[in-house]
Amino acid sequence: MPNAGVNRTYFPFFSDVEGHDSIGLRAAELAVLACIFLLALAGNVWGICLLVRQRHRLCTANCLVLNLFCADLLFISTMPIIGVVRWTGGWVLGRTICHLLFYMVSLSGTVVILSLGAVSLERMISIARLQHRALCRRRDLAATLLLIWGFSALVTLPLCLFFTVVPLTTDSGKEVQICTLVWPSIEGEIVWDVAFTIVVFLIPGLMVVISYSKILQITKASRKSLNAGLAYSENHQIRVSQQDYKLFRALFILMISFFIMWSPIVITIFLILVQNFKQDLHILPSVFFWIMLFTFANSVVNPILYNVAHFRRKCQEILLCCIRSPIRNGAGTETTVRRNNCEQPNLSFIYR
C-alpha cells in the first residue's frame, strides 16, 4: 500500500486513508467528477434519443452502438459512489456496494469493447457479402446482445467475488475500512489479469484492426475499379456506400479513442499487481483516481464522436431549429432519402 502507516498487502483503490485531509483537494476532485458525470449522462442520453428516433436506421450496427451507449450509462452510474469514497477517505458504504462497484465498472467496460468489436465484424460481413438486410434480423441481434452481456458478466465475476471490505489501522491508531481486492492466491490473480487482458482487450482490438483494414481495402479497391470503368459482374460485386464508409469512419474513431483512454487504467492495474512483488513501487490512490477519471471521460467522448460523425446533419437541424425557420423542402427531401440508408445505400462503388 502506498502509505507507510497502512498494511502494504492491500491497495486501497479509491480510498485514501492517509494524506487526504485537504478539503480544497477533495472539493476539486468532486467538481471534476461531477462535471464528467453530467457531460457523460447528457451525451449518452442524447445519443440514445437520436438513435431511437431514427428507427428506420436501427440496423445491427446502430443497435450495437445503442448497446454501447447503455453500457456507458451503467459505467458512469458508479461515479457518485466513487465521489462518496473520495470525500470520506475510507469505505462507509458496506460490503454489498463494495462487491458491486468494480464489478459494474469492469462489466460495462467489457460490454463497450465487445460491442465495438462486434460492430466492426458486422460491418465487414455486411459490406463484403452484401447482407445489409439479412443481418438486421431481430433474433440474431438479440442473441448477439445476450452473448455480449452474458460473456461480460461471466469473465468479470471474480471482481464481484473477491472485492471486499478490509479493516485497517494506521500509525496514528485510526481505524478505517477500505474496499480492496483480496484474491485467494497471487497466482490466481496473475492468471486472471493476463487472461482478461488478452481475451477482453487484445483479441477484440485485433479483430477490430483486421475488420477495418479489410473494409478500407474493399473501399479503396471499389473506388479504383469505379474510376477505371470496369465492367459490372454479378458474381464478384462488392458495394461500399457512402453511408457504410461514414459509419466505418465513426466507429473506427470510437475504437481509437477507447484504446487511448482505457490503456492507462489497464497498465495501472498491472502495476498494482507488480506492487505485490516490489514494495518500493508506490501508486497513490489519488493517482489511481485521476487515471480512472480519464477513463470515465471516454463515456463523454463516445457519444460526441459518434453523433457528430454519423448524425452531423441531424445535429445541425437540432442546433438550428430554435433560431431559424423550418428546413426547406430541399433539405426535407434529403432527409427523406437518407432514411433508407440502412437498406438502400445512396451511392455504391462496384468492385470486381
Steps between C-alpha positions, in 0.01 A plus 500: 500500500632849420489644850757396756243476776277252326528129430677469165320177416193683375464775242227744613381593146277808553536513879768736629540439873815712533600835358154594377411771750478794259139605455598707198654197327195288574269774372704527177483124447125497553451798267687329215323171573158670492585685178602181318195317638253764379663531157508123455140465616376772265709374207392138524134584554526730197656220296234250605223746412647566155528130423154413633340784304667371183320165519542443127877499555503254789680226311747273678790745508297783652335263750845395617596866538178550696615215723833680541325816620297296751821341629649848538202600716562198722868593512445857618234390753790405727637855510279626788624205710860590420427859599380387843815290549732786402322742732500272805848353436393154617228253410165565669261343248497139618608169349226470236595826326865401526431175316296678231704817435796358309283225355280761333805695381665195344171359366404820317853549365500144366161552335628818333805340341311183399230716341764689302657171394163354400400804297831499314448133411141567396607788276761285328254215437226740392722678248681194370190281459236761421284391794364834614151363556588144598703616797213706638309197630375563850572147618866515393539845653341394830729195513805720438407745774423217743836341422686829556337567838512137614867456411589836660315408820678167517859612436475789748333293774828451699505874569155473657608203712841618618447870562420535868520738794820472704558679836836672546678690773728791416808613694291764671275224638208593280267214407399513134342274244588470133343316206778299346569192290594191702585201280529152654846474341739730318534242224126514433513878479785488248323242283173694502664837425694364204208294364254788540729743319555261210139383460319828568751764390748365245289248302207741437753768412668270249161408357417867454831570325452206261135587427564867433809423294286272283229765468756762403654263247159431344418871492822593322465215251138597434592858420788398280283261303230765464750760378647250257153431357515125552206297379230383738510139616220346705726231644772730632335825600565676829320824571629758743246776550575845631292415806706184559820698479368773732399241759836326460684826562293586809545156655871493423545831684300359792732201518815712494367724779407193706850352488664835571283571803483147644865403458622707801265325744591155362869581546432630851322176597811307397719739701280436805566131447874567478476684834453162669856411398671842505425673828682815390248558218236737637181590314306762689119470520477856365698396191269202449201733538618746233588219259152359553353844435679501164337165428158632601550786254478242222126483575485871412702457181308199364162666432663821377721325246226269376216749487699779336653266243191291426214740567665826395200614299259412781717682756498810280122483476465475879741789565339726240133412557454767764665788314397436142185424309406139427722318254408560140354235279835431338653408834189304592535302182859426587399380846237273349753348266740435784238309699563191298877501529505169687309329224574704187851651486491835328817441300673172427837416360526175305800276553589211275 
